[in-house]
Amino acid sequence: MRQYRKYLDPRTLSKIAGLEVRARHVVEGYLAGLHRSPFHGRSVEFAEHRPYTPGHELKHIDWRLWARSDRFYVKLYEEETNVRAQFLMDASASMGYRSGAMSKYDYGATLAASLAYLLLLQQDAVGLTVFDARVRDELAPRASPAALRDFCRVLETNGTEGRTNLGGLLHQVADKLARRGLLILVSDLIAPSADVFSALERFRYEGHAVIVVHVVDEAEEHFPFDGNVRFEALESGEAVLVDARRVREAYLNSFRAFRQQIHRACLQRQIDYMEAQTAEPLDVGLAAFLCSQTRGY
């Protein structure tokens, strides 16, 4: 894995032009470090034996088991149906913040493209909704070879701007969804929490599986500021000058409470929560996603 680690590092990834190329570097570097591939295809697999009863098709009888037991049993199979995954990518102005090599949007977009590539390798369908206070761009789920190229093109052609209306936007998306599937929200979640979780609760009620990818910049988590610092709200433009040393402890307590509130709300609603820190190699997010996949999406 060590020789591939550089491809997973945000500093290196920020220098690679082209989101599709970046996503392939991340996934191929990650997979190269595994002892075996986590992908087993979507074939029909054996589940269990059951006694034969009239009405079962003869082709499902296990003749070898009959030869050993002198009884008829049929093989039951479990078909792994393909996933329809819709990514919801926050492109509001706050996602443009960066303290390191990649902004929250760049990091989230790279992670989303990498996850989309993983899903496409499994022949799953991926779609995309890019939004701020409104839907800016939308791709319906597809599993075609061109899906990743279109997915990356839409992410690359959308910059970060505008305010967010996350709760209202999620309800708009829910209104359009005709089939159950997997929803992957990629956002810094800077929005009224009650509105956000009201919408996510609706997704769960309607039978969708949901993963929340909470994108966090390193400076947001550690608050490495000192002295008099001017902070500006990226979405409203409001600014304030404060002594960073005086507000540091209060800020960190508030941020920890915010993160715990989100995590707890996700657990209560059976929503998978992934924290994506912009300073971390992207295989952390990939590993978390694969763990959630084992729970049946």
C-alpha positions, 0 to 999 in steps of 0.5 A: 500500500505504501507506494500508492499512498501518495495518490490518496494524499490531498496535497498530491491529489490537488496537483492532479488535473482532471477529477476523473483521473483523480478518482481513478488514482484514488480507487486504484491506489486503494484497491492495490493495497487490499489483500483481495478485492471487495467486489464480487459482482452481482451474480446470483448466489446460493442461499440455502436448501429447503424441502421440495414441495409441489410447485418448485421447478425441477431444475432447482432440485439438488440431485447430489443431496438427493443421492445422499439423503434420498430426499428432495431438496431445492436450492434457493438463491439470493439475487443481489440486485443492483444499487441505484445511488444518487449523490447529493453534492453541496456546492454552496459558498461555505464548501469553498473554504480551504485551509490546506491543499483542497477546499471542502468542495474539491475534497468532497467532489473527489471523494464522491467521484471515487465512490461513484467509480467504486459503484460503477465497478460493481455495475451499480447505477450512479446519479448526481444532484449538485445544489446550493439553495436550488438544484443547479445540475442533475444526472439520473442514475446510470451504469453505463461506461460514460457515467463516470465521465459525465459525473466528473464533468458536472462536478468540475463545471460547478463552483461554490457560490450562493447560500444553502437551503439544505433542508428545503432542497432535500425535500425537493429531491425526495419529491422527484425520486420514483424508486428506492435507492441509496442516497449519499449526501456530501456536505458540510451540513452548515444549515439548521439541523432540524430542517436537514434531519426532517428531510433525511427522516423522510428519505428513510421513511420512504425506504431509501438507504442514506449515507451522510458524508460530513466534510470538515476542514482541518481548521474547523476542527482544530481552530489553529488561529491566534491573535486578532482574526477577521472571520467572514461568513462565506454565504452572507458576507458578514464579518467580525473581528475577534481575539481568537485566543479568547473564543477558541475554547467556546468555539471548539466546544460548540463544534464538538457539540455540533458534530455529536448532534449530527452523529447522534441524529444519524444513529437514531434514524439508521443513517450511516455517518461518515466524517471526511476531513480534508487533511486525511487520505481519501482511503479513510472515506472509501473504507467507511463506505465499503463498511456501510456496503456490507450492511446491505445497500 
